[in-house]
Amino acid sequence: MAPDAMAGPGGDAVPGPTLDRLLSVMGAGALELCAAPRGLGVVVEGVTVLDPLDRGPARGQVLLAVGVDPQSAAAVDAVREAAGSGAVAVVFGQGGSGRLPEPLRAAAEDGGTALLLRTAWCGWTELVGALRAGLVLSGVPADPAVSAVPPGDLNGLADAVAVLVGGAVTIEDLESRVLAYSSTKEEVDELRRLTILGRRVPEWRVSAMREAGFFRALWGSGDVIHRPAHGDNPERLVVAVRAGGEVLGSIWVAAAGGDLPPHASDTLRSAARVAAAHLLHHRSHRSHARLAEDAARALLDGRGSAAVLTERTGIPARGHCAVLAVRTGASGKAEETGKLCALLAVRCGAYDVTPLVLPVDRGALVLLGALHQDARRAREQVVRTGAALVRQVADTFGPDARIGLGTVVETLADLPESRRSADLALRALLSPGEHRTVAFASEVAETIALNQMLDTLTGAGTAPAPDTPVARLLAYDAGHGGGTMVRTLRAYLDHFGHVPDTARALGVHANSLRHRIGRLTEVSGLDLGSPDARLLAQLQLRLLEREGGQD
């Protein structure tokens, strides 16, 4: 093992950061924390790739278990050995299921070693670079002039740098895309105007700089590069932003309304050191709120840690809690999901609960923590909150809003059970013919059981078996009836064969319905007097309805 040495910009040693500080600087976009038996305050001294053939000292290291399946016995052995050698944490890939088995968790708890998963969208090579940069940046003190800028607030950073250097600032990524720019009252040059409007440096300009070898010089230089004024283009200064050998982007300063001051280059060097943490944080697209969201999502998926969620959110690990599954009935576009989550977060604050809202496909999950210590009153809180939220979601998104209420559980560790029951309830509420808008799974148990039965049947395909009555009706409708016969049979069975109710549902006269039923049985051969025949027809019609095979 050859751990990375930790040094600040310029080679000065910096104190080892804590695991919490490292994850915060990185933004957790590359790592998902699953267990931290000794908390997040442990000191990290370096990052090391786990090598089974070279088991050297690992004290204070984050070990990257490349190629080790977290579901395997080898993973358990690796965690035990890591704990014995003093490692701070072990990072595994997602593995087959994306969940950590209990023996692996137990080994981590026994040894006091944190467990992390590499997120699916971050490769090992990218992770090594990010960790190397994060280790450096975690020990770098912020420049007092920009220390008030929140992590990841690149526009705020650009404004702060612009004030210090007396010019117009843009912060760009490695592809010359504009991540942020300073506001300025001075007249800007045409190149800056085009760059800001297009949110990237014009392609012709990028090509020219690439052909001239400018980017090769920029990424290879550790200093500020000066570009003199040329024609209508004012003088510019540019510096690469890097940490731990990882190039993260660049900062550009253009003169605005006059020459740049003599100290501009020194100021830009200092700004580049500070900007590294912001760029790394921005690149992973995470904030403290997103760290809490990641911890909650991992827990609800059955692979996270209740202790980590408590540390991130302050929600007590023991105490009644529940999950609500929310669906709007709208298209589920990203902007609608964001609007829904904001609405839920604001509204939950009025109901004496501690909420955490997670966006999911076409809806959201709401974690309700710190419910009343009495189980009955906690359940009443969930009912009141769900009923109020579904009305407000319906007012905003339309009448198809539904909320499945999860079982009230006693600890955060039990939340996966609550989430499963909430999902089952929501799915039942979305079933055809269900008019309720909010319910517990116990209140829609029959529909849940039917869904599970239909799921089993769906595994063999949804098309009705050949030569069954429903298959014959489908063939007939395809050539003659335009769906009339299948709709008639479905309505007739749904109304238990009661002719007046069926006729009203279809909007036809009772005598017309009787004639249609006679023709239906003649075409299909269906014996409406047989319970087995009626059951088979009903199940086949439900399967068709589920798959959109029938209006």
PANUFI-664909 format. One record per residue (C-alpha): residue number from 1; residue in one letter; chain; x, y, z. Coordinates in steps of 0.25 Angstrom, whole numbers. Layout:
# PANUFI-664909
i aa ch x y z
NUM a A X Y Z $
...
This chain:
# PANUFI-664909
i aa ch x y z
1 m A 0 0 0 $
2 a A 5 14 -3 $
3 p A -4 24 3 $
4 d A -4 38 -3 $
5 a A 3 48 5 $
6 m A -5 60 9 $
7 a A 1 74 6 $
8 g A -5 87 4 $
9 p A -3 96 -8 $
10 g A 12 99 -8 $
11 g A 16 86 -1 $
12 d A 13 90 14 $
13 a A 7 79 22 $
14 v A -7 81 27 $
15 p A -14 74 38 $
16 g A -22 62 35 $
17 p A -37 65 32 $
18 t A -48 58 38 $
19 l A -57 48 31 $
20 d A -69 58 32 $
21 r A -60 70 27 $
22 l A -55 61 15 $
23 l A -70 57 11 $
24 s A -74 71 12 $
25 v A -63 77 4 $
26 m A -66 66 -7 $
27 g A -81 68 -5 $
28 a A -83 53 -4 $
29 g A -86 52 -19 $
30 a A -76 41 -21 $
31 l A -79 34 -8 $
32 e A -90 29 0 $
33 l A -88 27 15 $
34 c A -95 14 20 $
35 a A -89 12 34 $
36 a A -80 20 43 $
37 p A -78 13 56 $
38 r A -68 23 62 $
39 g A -76 35 57 $
40 l A -71 45 46 $
41 g A -61 52 55 $
42 v A -50 42 52 $
43 v A -37 47 45 $
44 v A -34 43 31 $
45 e A -19 43 28 $
46 g A -19 38 13 $
47 v A -26 29 3 $
48 t A -20 15 -1 $
49 v A -25 5 -12 $
50 l A -26 -8 -4 $
51 d A -16 -18 -10 $
52 p A -18 -33 -5 $
53 l A -3 -36 -8 $
54 d A 2 -24 -1 $
55 r A -5 -22 13 $
56 g A 4 -11 19 $
57 p A 0 -1 30 $
58 a A -14 6 27 $
59 r A -15 14 40 $
60 g A -24 26 37 $
61 q A -26 22 23 $
62 v A -38 21 14 $
63 l A -37 8 7 $
64 l A -43 6 -7 $
65 a A -47 -8 -9 $
66 v A -46 -8 -24 $
67 g A -51 -22 -30 $
68 v A -57 -27 -17 $
69 d A -71 -31 -17 $
70 p A -78 -25 -5 $
71 q A -87 -38 -4 $
72 s A -75 -47 -3 $
73 a A -68 -53 9 $
74 a A -55 -46 4 $
75 a A -62 -33 7 $
76 v A -64 -37 21 $
77 d A -50 -41 22 $
78 a A -45 -28 16 $
79 v A -53 -20 26 $
80 r A -48 -28 38 $
81 e A -33 -27 33 $
82 a A -35 -12 31 $
83 a A -41 -10 45 $
84 g A -29 -18 50 $
85 s A -19 -9 43 $
86 g A -26 4 48 $
87 a A -33 8 35 $
88 v A -43 19 36 $
89 a A -52 14 25 $
90 v A -54 4 14 $
91 v A -61 8 1 $
92 f A -67 -3 -8 $
93 g A -74 -2 -22 $
94 q A -89 -4 -23 $
95 g A -88 -19 -25 $
96 g A -100 -27 -30 $
97 s A -111 -22 -21 $
98 g A -106 -8 -17 $
99 r A -109 -13 -2 $
100 l A -99 -17 8 $
101 p A -101 -30 15 $
102 e A -102 -31 30 $
103 p A -89 -39 32 $
104 l A -82 -27 25 $
105 r A -89 -17 34 $
106 a A -86 -26 47 $
107 a A -71 -27 43 $
108 a A -71 -11 42 $
109 e A -78 -9 55 $
110 d A -69 -19 62 $
111 g A -57 -13 57 $
112 g A -61 2 57 $
113 t A -58 4 42 $
114 a A -67 13 34 $
115 l A -74 7 21 $
116 l A -76 15 9 $
117 l A -81 11 -5 $
118 r A -76 17 -18 $
119 t A -88 24 -25 $
120 a A -91 17 -39 $
121 w A -88 30 -46 $
122 c A -74 31 -41 $
123 g A -63 22 -46 $
124 w A -51 18 -38 $
125 t A -41 27 -45 $
126 e A -50 39 -43 $
127 l A -52 35 -29 $
128 v A -37 34 -26 $
129 g A -35 48 -32 $
130 a A -47 54 -24 $
131 l A -42 48 -11 $
132 r A -28 53 -13 $
133 a A -33 67 -16 $
134 g A -43 66 -4 $
135 l A -32 62 5 $
136 v A -24 74 2 $
137 l A -35 84 2 $
138 s A -40 79 15 $
139 g A -28 84 22 $
140 v A -27 97 15 $
141 p A -32 109 23 $
142 a A -41 119 15 $
143 d A -36 132 10 $
144 p A -43 142 20 $
145 a A -47 151 8 $
146 v A -56 140 3 $
147 s A -59 131 15 $
148 a A -73 136 16 $
149 v A -76 130 2 $
150 p A -84 117 5 $
151 p A -78 104 -1 $
152 g A -82 103 -16 $
153 d A -87 117 -17 $
154 l A -79 120 -30 $
155 n A -86 133 -33 $
156 g A -83 138 -19 $
157 l A -69 134 -21 $
158 a A -68 141 -35 $
159 d A -74 154 -29 $
160 a A -64 153 -17 $
161 v A -52 151 -26 $
162 a A -56 162 -35 $
163 v A -56 172 -24 $
164 l A -42 168 -20 $
165 v A -36 168 -34 $
166 g A -44 180 -39 $
167 g A -48 173 -52 $
168 a A -59 164 -58 $
169 v A -58 149 -54 $
170 t A -63 136 -60 $
171 i A -61 123 -54 $
172 e A -60 111 -64 $
173 d A -59 96 -65 $
174 l A -50 88 -73 $
175 e A -58 89 -85 $
176 s A -59 104 -85 $
177 r A -73 104 -80 $
178 v A -77 116 -71 $
179 l A -80 112 -57 $
180 a A -81 126 -51 $
181 y A -79 140 -54 $
182 s A -78 153 -47 $
183 s A -88 164 -48 $
184 t A -81 177 -53 $
185 k A -87 191 -56 $
186 e A -75 194 -66 $
187 e A -77 192 -81 $
188 v A -72 178 -84 $
189 d A -65 174 -97 $
190 e A -71 166 -108 $
191 l A -64 153 -105 $
192 r A -69 153 -90 $
193 r A -83 157 -94 $
194 l A -84 145 -104 $
195 t A -78 135 -93 $
196 i A -88 139 -83 $
197 l A -100 139 -92 $
198 g A -96 125 -98 $
199 r A -91 120 -84 $
200 r A -78 115 -90 $
201 v A -66 121 -98 $
202 p A -70 122 -113 $
203 e A -65 110 -120 $
204 w A -57 118 -130 $
205 r A -49 124 -118 $
206 v A -47 110 -112 $
207 s A -42 104 -125 $
208 a A -32 116 -127 $
209 m A -27 115 -112 $
210 r A -26 99 -114 $
211 e A -18 100 -127 $
212 a A -9 111 -121 $
213 g A -6 101 -109 $
214 f A -12 110 -99 $
215 f A -19 100 -91 $
216 r A -7 91 -90 $
217 a A 0 102 -84 $
218 l A -11 106 -75 $
219 w A -13 92 -69 $
220 g A 2 90 -68 $
221 s A 5 103 -61 $
222 g A 4 106 -46 $
223 d A 3 121 -48 $
224 v A -5 132 -54 $
225 i A -4 134 -69 $
226 h A -5 148 -74 $
227 r A -12 151 -88 $
228 p A -9 165 -92 $
229 a A -20 174 -98 $
230 h A -22 171 -113 $
231 g A -31 180 -122 $
232 d A -45 181 -115 $
233 n A -41 170 -105 $
234 p A -36 176 -92 $
235 e A -24 169 -84 $
236 r A -28 156 -77 $
237 l A -22 148 -66 $
238 v A -25 133 -64 $
239 v A -21 123 -54 $
240 a A -24 108 -53 $
241 v A -31 103 -41 $
242 r A -25 90 -36 $
243 a A -24 81 -23 $
244 g A -16 69 -21 $
245 g A -12 68 -35 $
246 e A -26 69 -40 $
247 v A -29 80 -49 $
248 l A -43 85 -46 $
249 g A -45 97 -55 $
250 s A -40 112 -57 $
251 i A -43 126 -53 $
252 w A -42 137 -63 $
253 v A -41 152 -60 $
254 a A -44 162 -71 $
255 a A -40 177 -69 $
256 a A -53 185 -68 $
257 g A -53 200 -69 $
258 g A -38 201 -68 $
259 d A -25 194 -66 $
260 l A -24 182 -55 $
261 p A -17 186 -43 $
262 p A -2 181 -40 $
263 h A -7 172 -29 $
264 a A -17 165 -37 $
265 s A -8 153 -40 $
266 d A -5 151 -26 $
267 t A -20 152 -22 $
268 l A -24 142 -33 $
269 r A -13 132 -28 $
270 s A -20 132 -14 $
271 a A -34 132 -20 $
272 a A -30 119 -28 $
273 r A -27 112 -15 $
274 v A -40 116 -9 $
275 a A -48 113 -22 $
276 a A -43 98 -22 $
277 a A -52 94 -10 $
278 h A -64 101 -17 $
279 l A -62 95 -31 $
280 l A -60 81 -24 $
281 h A -73 83 -16 $
282 h A -80 88 -29 $
283 r A -75 77 -37 $
284 s A -82 67 -28 $
285 h A -95 75 -28 $
286 r A -97 73 -13 $
287 s A -100 82 -1 $
288 h A -102 79 14 $
289 a A -117 77 10 $
290 r A -113 67 0 $
291 l A -104 59 9 $
292 a A -117 57 18 $
293 e A -125 53 6 $
294 d A -114 43 2 $
295 a A -114 37 16 $
296 a A -129 36 16 $
297 r A -130 30 3 $
298 a A -119 19 6 $
299 l A -127 16 19 $
300 l A -140 15 12 $
301 d A -134 6 1 $
302 g A -129 -3 12 $
303 r A -114 -1 11 $
304 g A -112 11 20 $
305 s A -110 15 35 $
306 a A -120 21 44 $
307 a A -108 27 52 $
308 v A -103 34 40 $
309 l A -117 39 37 $
310 t A -118 44 51 $
311 e A -105 51 51 $
312 r A -109 58 37 $
313 t A -123 62 41 $
314 g A -124 62 56 $
315 i A -136 53 55 $
316 p A -135 44 68 $
317 a A -132 29 64 $
318 r A -142 24 74 $
319 g A -156 30 74 $
320 h A -169 28 65 $
321 c A -167 31 50 $
322 a A -173 28 37 $
323 v A -172 30 22 $
324 l A -182 36 13 $
325 a A -182 32 -2 $
326 v A -187 44 -11 $
327 r A -192 44 -25 $
328 t A -197 56 -32 $
329 g A -203 50 -45 $
330 a A -196 60 -53 $
331 s A -185 57 -64 $
332 g A -174 56 -53 $
333 k A -164 66 -60 $
334 a A -152 70 -52 $
335 e A -158 84 -50 $
336 e A -171 78 -45 $
337 t A -164 69 -35 $
338 g A -156 81 -30 $
339 k A -169 89 -28 $
340 l A -175 77 -21 $
341 c A -164 75 -11 $
342 a A -163 90 -8 $
343 l A -179 90 -5 $
344 l A -178 77 4 $
345 a A -166 82 12 $
346 v A -173 96 14 $
347 r A -186 90 18 $
348 c A -181 79 27 $
349 g A -175 90 36 $
350 a A -189 94 40 $
351 y A -193 80 45 $
352 d A -184 78 57 $
353 v A -175 68 50 $
354 t A -160 67 46 $
355 p A -160 65 31 $
356 l A -150 61 21 $
357 v A -155 61 6 $
358 l A -148 52 -4 $
359 p A -151 53 -19 $
360 v A -154 40 -26 $
361 d A -160 36 -40 $
362 r A -173 44 -42 $
363 g A -174 48 -28 $
364 a A -168 49 -14 $
365 l A -165 41 -1 $
366 v A -167 49 12 $
367 l A -160 44 24 $
368 l A -168 48 37 $
369 g A -159 48 49 $
370 a A -161 51 64 $
371 l A -175 47 64 $
372 h A -183 46 77 $
373 q A -178 36 87 $
374 d A -192 30 89 $
375 a A -194 21 77 $
376 r A -208 24 75 $
377 r A -206 39 75 $
378 a A -194 37 65 $
379 r A -203 30 56 $
380 e A -213 41 57 $
381 q A -202 51 53 $
382 v A -199 43 41 $
383 v A -214 42 37 $
384 r A -216 57 39 $
385 t A -203 61 31 $
386 g A -206 52 20 $
387 a A -220 57 18 $
388 a A -216 71 19 $
389 l A -205 69 9 $
390 v A -213 62 -1 $
391 r A -223 73 -2 $
392 q A -212 83 -4 $
393 v A -205 75 -14 $
394 a A -218 73 -22 $
395 d A -221 88 -21 $
396 t A -207 90 -28 $
397 f A -205 79 -37 $
398 g A -220 74 -40 $
399 p A -230 64 -34 $
400 d A -221 51 -37 $
401 a A -212 53 -25 $
402 r A -211 41 -16 $
403 i A -203 39 -3 $
404 g A -200 25 3 $
405 l A -198 25 18 $
406 g A -187 16 23 $
407 t A -188 8 36 $
408 v A -183 16 48 $
409 v A -171 10 53 $
410 e A -163 11 66 $
411 t A -149 14 61 $
412 l A -142 20 49 $
413 a A -136 7 46 $
414 d A -150 1 43 $
415 l A -153 12 33 $
416 p A -151 2 21 $
417 e A -163 -5 26 $
418 s A -171 7 27 $
419 r A -167 11 13 $
420 r A -171 -2 7 $
421 s A -185 -1 13 $
422 a A -186 13 8 $
423 d A -182 9 -6 $
424 l A -192 -2 -6 $
425 a A -203 7 -1 $
426 l A -200 17 -12 $
427 r A -200 7 -23 $
428 a A -214 2 -18 $
429 l A -219 16 -18 $
430 l A -215 18 -32 $
431 s A -222 5 -37 $
432 p A -234 7 -46 $
433 g A -248 9 -39 $
434 e A -241 14 -26 $
435 h A -246 27 -22 $
436 r A -240 29 -8 $
437 t A -228 39 -9 $
438 v A -221 35 4 $
439 a A -220 22 12 $
440 f A -211 12 20 $
441 a A -208 -1 14 $
442 s A -218 -8 24 $
443 e A -229 0 18 $
444 v A -227 -4 4 $
445 a A -222 -19 7 $
446 e A -231 -25 -3 $
447 t A -226 -17 -15 $
448 i A -212 -19 -10 $
449 a A -214 -34 -10 $
450 l A -221 -33 -24 $
451 n A -209 -26 -29 $
452 q A -199 -36 -24 $
453 m A -207 -47 -31 $
454 l A -207 -39 -44 $
455 d A -192 -37 -43 $
456 t A -190 -52 -42 $
457 l A -199 -54 -54 $
458 t A -192 -43 -62 $
459 g A -179 -51 -61 $
460 a A -185 -61 -71 $
461 g A -189 -50 -81 $
462 t A -202 -41 -81 $
463 a A -208 -46 -94 $
464 p A -220 -56 -91 $
465 a A -218 -70 -95 $
466 p A -223 -74 -109 $
467 d A -237 -79 -110 $
468 t A -242 -73 -96 $
469 p A -255 -65 -97 $
470 v A -247 -52 -94 $
471 a A -237 -55 -106 $
472 r A -249 -58 -115 $
473 l A -256 -44 -111 $
474 l A -243 -37 -114 $
475 a A -242 -43 -127 $
476 y A -256 -39 -130 $
477 d A -255 -25 -126 $
478 a A -242 -23 -134 $
479 g A -250 -27 -146 $
480 h A -264 -22 -143 $
481 g A -268 -16 -130 $
482 g A -257 -5 -127 $
483 g A -256 -10 -113 $
484 t A -271 -11 -110 $
485 m A -271 -25 -106 $
486 v A -260 -25 -96 $
487 r A -265 -12 -90 $
488 t A -278 -18 -88 $
489 l A -273 -31 -82 $
490 r A -264 -23 -72 $
491 a A -276 -14 -68 $
492 y A -285 -26 -66 $
493 l A -275 -33 -57 $
494 d A -272 -21 -49 $
495 h A -287 -19 -46 $
496 f A -289 -34 -42 $
497 g A -298 -36 -55 $
498 h A -308 -26 -50 $
499 v A -314 -21 -63 $
500 p A -320 -8 -59 $
501 d A -307 -3 -52 $
502 t A -298 -8 -64 $
503 a A -307 -1 -74 $
504 r A -306 12 -67 $
505 a A -291 10 -66 $
506 l A -290 8 -81 $
507 g A -301 18 -85 $
508 v A -310 9 -92 $
509 h A -324 4 -91 $
510 a A -326 -9 -82 $
511 n A -332 -17 -94 $
512 s A -320 -12 -103 $
513 l A -311 -18 -92 $
514 r A -318 -31 -92 $
515 h A -317 -32 -107 $
516 r A -302 -29 -106 $
517 i A -300 -39 -95 $
518 g A -306 -50 -103 $
519 r A -298 -47 -115 $
520 l A -285 -46 -106 $
521 t A -287 -60 -101 $
522 e A -290 -65 -115 $
523 v A -277 -59 -120 $
524 s A -268 -63 -108 $
525 g A -274 -76 -103 $
526 l A -274 -70 -89 $
527 d A -282 -78 -79 $
528 l A -287 -66 -70 $
529 g A -293 -77 -60 $
530 s A -279 -83 -57 $
531 p A -272 -76 -45 $
532 d A -259 -81 -51 $
533 a A -261 -75 -65 $
534 r A -265 -62 -58 $
535 l A -253 -62 -50 $
536 l A -244 -65 -61 $
537 a A -250 -54 -70 $
538 q A -249 -44 -59 $
539 l A -234 -46 -57 $
540 q A -231 -46 -71 $
541 l A -239 -33 -73 $
542 r A -231 -27 -61 $
543 l A -218 -31 -67 $
544 l A -222 -24 -80 $
545 e A -226 -12 -73 $
546 r A -213 -11 -65 $
547 e A -205 -12 -78 $
548 g A -213 -2 -86 $
549 g A -218 -13 -95 $
550 q A -233 -8 -94 $
551 d A -239 5 -92 $
